[in-house]
Amino acid sequence: MNALTIPQIVSNIGDTKTLIVHPESTLAAHSTEQEKIDAAVFDDMIRISVGIEDIEDLKQDFTAAIKIPSDKQRKIHKV
């Protein structure tokens, strides 16, 4: 997730840009463990809201990010 260059990592959805949300640490941050289970919100889950960018650019960005090991992605994150 941190290696992506086009999507923005945010805590809410509602834009024309492609956005990524980590629900467990944002939307459900104050929920109990049971509430998270009931809502099917898990630590390894991300929510992607696709915007109006060129689909080929998005596919290339996601493909490149998936190929980077997670320990190196933390160093790339631009926020």
MDTraj code that builds the backbone (N, CA, C; nanometers):
import mdtraj as md
import numpy as np

residues = "MET ASN ALA LEU THR ILE PRO GLN ILE VAL SER ASN ILE GLY ASP THR LYS THR LEU ILE VAL HIS PRO GLU SER THR LEU ALA ALA HIS SER THR GLU GLN GLU LYS ILE ASP ALA ALA VAL PHE ASP ASP MET ILE ARG ILE SER VAL GLY ILE GLU ASP ILE GLU ASP LEU LYS GLN ASP PHE THR ALA ALA ILE LYS ILE PRO SER ASP LYS GLN ARG LYS ILE HIS LYS VAL".split()
xyz = np.array([
    [0.0824, -0.1188, 0.0000],
    [0.0000, 0.0000, 0.0000],
    [0.0872, 0.1257, 0.0000],
    [0.1937, 0.1271, 0.0789],
    [0.2781, 0.2456, 0.0888],
    [0.3601, 0.2721, -0.0364],
    [0.3756, 0.1732, -0.1225],
    [0.4568, 0.1914, -0.2427],
    [0.3787, 0.2508, -0.3594],
    [0.2490, 0.2644, -0.3467],
    [0.1691, 0.3216, -0.4547],
    [0.2015, 0.4694, -0.4708],
    [0.1965, 0.5184, -0.5939],
    [0.2271, 0.6594, -0.6189],
    [0.1048, 0.7400, -0.6605],
    [0.0044, 0.6772, -0.7180],
    [-0.1141, 0.7500, -0.7644],
    [-0.2191, 0.7646, -0.6539],
    [-0.2643, 0.6559, -0.5916],
    [-0.3673, 0.6710, -0.4877],
    [-0.3140, 0.7436, -0.3647],
    [-0.4037, 0.8139, -0.2995],
    [-0.3707, 0.8780, -0.1737],
    [-0.4227, 0.7909, -0.0604],
    [-0.3456, 0.7796, 0.0475],
    [-0.3896, 0.7042, 0.1635],
    [-0.4641, 0.8019, 0.2534],
    [-0.5907, 0.7741, 0.2762],
    [-0.6769, 0.8669, 0.3501],
    [-0.7606, 0.7915, 0.4526],
    [-0.8350, 0.8668, 0.5312],
    [-0.9225, 0.8040, 0.6303],
    [-1.0689, 0.8109, 0.5907],
    [-1.1012, 0.8715, 0.4783],
    [-1.2394, 0.8750, 0.4310],
    [-1.2423, 0.8613, 0.2794],
    [-1.3583, 0.8273, 0.2281],
    [-1.3773, 0.8092, 0.0842],
    [-1.4710, 0.9194, 0.0351],
    [-1.4438, 0.9745, -0.0805],
    [-1.5334, 1.0743, -0.1363],
    [-1.4571, 1.1762, -0.2185],
    [-1.3990, 1.1325, -0.3269],
    [-1.3191, 1.2216, -0.4103],
    [-1.3177, 1.1647, -0.5514],
    [-1.2698, 1.2430, -0.6469],
    [-1.2550, 1.1925, -0.7832],
    [-1.1216, 1.1220, -0.8013],
    [-1.0329, 1.1322, -0.7025],
    [-0.9029, 1.0654, -0.7073],
    [-0.9141, 0.9252, -0.6486],
    [-0.8240, 0.8382, -0.6894],
    [-0.8190, 0.7046, -0.6304],
    [-0.7654, 0.7165, -0.4889],
    [-0.8386, 0.6568, -0.3947],
    [-0.8050, 0.6671, -0.2536],
    [-0.7942, 0.5288, -0.1913],
    [-0.7090, 0.5177, -0.0899],
    [-0.6936, 0.3922, -0.0171],
    [-0.7174, 0.4193, 0.1309],
    [-0.7973, 0.3330, 0.1928],
    [-0.8273, 0.3444, 0.3354],
    [-0.7894, 0.2142, 0.4038],
    [-0.7270, 0.2244, 0.5197],
    [-0.7017, 0.1083, 0.6050],
    [-0.8086, 0.1152, 0.7150],
    [-0.9247, 0.0497, 0.6943],
    [-1.0382, 0.0641, 0.7859],
    [-1.0070, 0.0325, 0.9319],
    [-0.9210, -0.0646, 0.9566],
    [-0.8943, -0.1057, 1.0948],
    [-0.8303, 0.0075, 1.1753],
    [-0.7475, 0.0873, 1.1118],
    [-0.6793, 0.1941, 1.1850],
    [-0.7442, 0.3307, 1.1670],
    [-0.8475, 0.3394, 1.0861],
    [-0.9119, 0.4690, 1.0637],
    [-1.0603, 0.4632, 1.1012],
    [-1.1406, 0.4069, 1.0139],
    [-1.2854, 0.4053, 1.0346],
    [-1.3268, 0.3287, 1.1601],
    [-1.2539, 0.2231, 1.1933],
    [-1.2893, 0.1394, 1.3079],
    [-1.1899, 0.1547, 1.4231],
    [-1.1149, 0.2621, 1.4237],
    [-1.0091, 0.2804, 1.5239],
    [-1.0622, 0.2787, 1.6668],
    [-1.1839, 0.3221, 1.6872],
    [-1.2410, 0.3284, 1.8220],
    [-1.3435, 0.2184, 1.8473],
    [-1.3507, 0.1230, 1.7577],
    [-1.4443, 0.0106, 1.7735],
    [-1.3824, -0.0972, 1.8611],
    [-1.4678, -0.1738, 1.9248],
    [-1.4188, -0.2875, 2.0024],
    [-1.3784, -0.3984, 1.9057],
    [-1.3033, -0.4955, 1.9558],
    [-1.2644, -0.6086, 1.8714],
    [-1.3875, -0.6806, 1.8188],
    [-1.4903, -0.6951, 1.9010],
    [-1.6125, -0.7633, 1.8572],
    [-1.6840, -0.6831, 1.7485],
    [-1.6881, -0.5516, 1.7633],
    [-1.7510, -0.4676, 1.6607],
    [-1.6762, -0.4789, 1.5277],
    [-1.5444, -0.4870, 1.5340],
    [-1.4647, -0.5036, 1.4115],
    [-1.4936, -0.6387, 1.3465],
    [-1.5028, -0.7418, 1.4276],
    [-1.5354, -0.8752, 1.3743],
    [-1.6735, -0.8731, 1.3110],
    [-1.7705, -0.8145, 1.3800],
    [-1.9076, -0.8074, 1.3286],
    [-1.9153, -0.7294, 1.1966],
    [-1.8296, -0.6290, 1.1815],
    [-1.8288, -0.5466, 1.0604],
    [-1.7342, -0.6012, 0.9536],
    [-1.6701, -0.7152, 0.9833],
    [-1.5732, -0.7772, 0.8914],
    [-1.4587, -0.6814, 0.8579],
    [-1.4084, -0.6136, 0.9605],
    [-1.2946, -0.5239, 0.9461],
    [-1.1744, -0.5924, 1.0102],
    [-1.0717, -0.6182, 0.9293],
    [-0.9538, -0.6893, 0.9765],
    [-0.8284, -0.6075, 0.9495],
    [-0.7223, -0.6350, 1.0239],
    [-0.5990, -0.5588, 1.0159],
    [-0.5358, -0.5615, 0.8765],
    [-0.5500, -0.6710, 0.8031],
    [-0.4859, -0.6828, 0.6721],
    [-0.5755, -0.6383, 0.5567],
    [-0.6840, -0.5711, 0.5876],
    [-0.7796, -0.5283, 0.4856],
    [-0.7532, -0.3832, 0.4448],
    [-0.7608, -0.3560, 0.3142],
    [-0.7586, -0.2185, 0.2654],
    [-0.8809, -0.1979, 0.1775],
    [-0.9282, -0.0757, 0.1726],
    [-1.0423, -0.0402, 0.0881],
    [-0.9912, 0.0560, -0.0179],
    [-1.0230, 0.0264, -0.1418],
    [-0.9781, 0.1091, -0.2529],
    [-1.0998, 0.1705, -0.3202],
    [-1.0989, 0.3006, -0.3327],
    [-1.2026, 0.3729, -0.4043],
    [-1.1386, 0.4258, -0.5323],
    [-1.1759, 0.3670, -0.6451],
    [-1.1119, 0.4015, -0.7727],
    [-1.1687, 0.5321, -0.8264],
    [-1.0781, 0.6215, -0.8625],
    [-1.1157, 0.7527, -0.9135],
    [-1.1165, 0.7574, -1.0656],
    [-1.0879, 0.8739, -1.1174],
    [-1.0994, 0.8959, -1.2621],
    [-0.9653, 0.8921, -1.3351],
    [-0.8584, 0.8513, -1.2655],
    [-0.7293, 0.8419, -1.3328],
    [-0.7342, 0.7363, -1.4434],
    [-0.6379, 0.7415, -1.5327],
    [-0.6298, 0.6433, -1.6404],
    [-0.6120, 0.5036, -1.5818],
    [-0.6933, 0.4097, -1.6234],
    [-0.6913, 0.2743, -1.5677],
    [-0.5565, 0.2064, -1.5897],
    [-0.4921, 0.2321, -1.7021],
    [-0.3620, 0.1707, -1.7278],
    [-0.2563, 0.2224, -1.6303],
    [-0.2631, 0.3520, -1.5960],
    [-0.1709, 0.4071, -1.4959],
    [-0.1936, 0.3410, -1.3601],
    [-0.3197, 0.3236, -1.3230],
    [-0.3518, 0.2592, -1.1948],
    [-0.3048, 0.1138, -1.1928],
    [-0.3301, 0.0418, -1.3000],
    [-0.2871, -0.0985, -1.3062],
    [-0.1358, -0.1095, -1.2943],
    [-0.0652, -0.0218, -1.3613],
    [0.0813, -0.0236, -1.3549],
    [0.1288, 0.0094, -1.2134],
    [0.0671, 0.1077, -1.1501],
    [0.1057, 0.1485, -1.0155],
    [0.0814, 0.0358, -0.9143],
    [-0.0361, -0.0259, -0.9189],
    [-0.0678, -0.1351, -0.8267],
    [0.0221, -0.2559, -0.8521],
    [0.0484, -0.2869, -0.9774],
    [0.1359, -0.4002, -1.0095],
    [0.2756, -0.3777, -0.9553],
    [0.3289, -0.2579, -0.9743],
    [0.4635, -0.2269, -0.9250],
    [0.4678, -0.2318, -0.7720],
    [0.3655, -0.1807, -0.7066],
    [0.3624, -0.1790, -0.5601],
    [0.3543, -0.3191, -0.5014],
    [0.2803, -0.4063, -0.5649],
    [0.2655, -0.5437, -0.5162],
    [0.3994, -0.6166, -0.5206],
    [0.4839, -0.5819, -0.6147],
    [0.6123, -0.6504, -0.6311],
    [0.7173, -0.6065, -0.5289],
    [0.6944, -0.4974, -0.4562],
    [0.7910, -0.4478, -0.3581],
    [0.7642, -0.5150, -0.2238],
    [0.8664, -0.5746, -0.1616],
    [0.8474, -0.6360, -0.0301],
    [0.7959, -0.5334, 0.0715],
    [0.7109, -0.5776, 0.1639],
    [0.6469, -0.4855, 0.2580],
    [0.7459, -0.4105, 0.3460],
    [0.8601, -0.4688, 0.3800],
    [0.9560, -0.3977, 0.4642],
    [1.0169, -0.2780, 0.3915],
    [1.0249, -0.2832, 0.2603],
    [1.0783, -0.1711, 0.1825],
    [0.9702, -0.0670, 0.1536],
    [0.8434, -0.1063, 0.1538],
    [0.7353, -0.0135, 0.1260],
    [0.7266, 0.0952, 0.2330],
    [0.7532, 0.0626, 0.3562],
    [0.7452, 0.1622, 0.4640],
    [0.8417, 0.2783, 0.4393],
    [0.9536, 0.2527, 0.3760],
    [1.0525, 0.3559, 0.3490],
    [1.0130, 0.4434, 0.2308],
    [0.9267, 0.3910, 0.1423],
    [0.8860, 0.4628, 0.0222],
    [0.7723, 0.5594, 0.0488],
    [0.6847, 0.5273, 0.1442],
    [0.5614, 0.6035, 0.1674],
    [0.5896, 0.7527, 0.1737],
    [0.5130, 0.8311, 0.1002],
    [0.5429, 0.9727, 0.0833],
    [0.4717, 1.0651, 0.1797],
    [0.3863, 1.0159, 0.2663],
    [0.3121, 1.1035, 0.3568],
    [0.3894, 1.1295, 0.4834],
])
top = md.Topology()
chain = top.add_chain()
for i, resn in enumerate(residues, 1):
    res = top.add_residue(resn, chain, resSeq=i)
    for name in ("N", "CA", "C"):
        top.add_atom(name, md.element.get_by_symbol(name[0]), res)
traj = md.Trajectory(xyz[None], top)
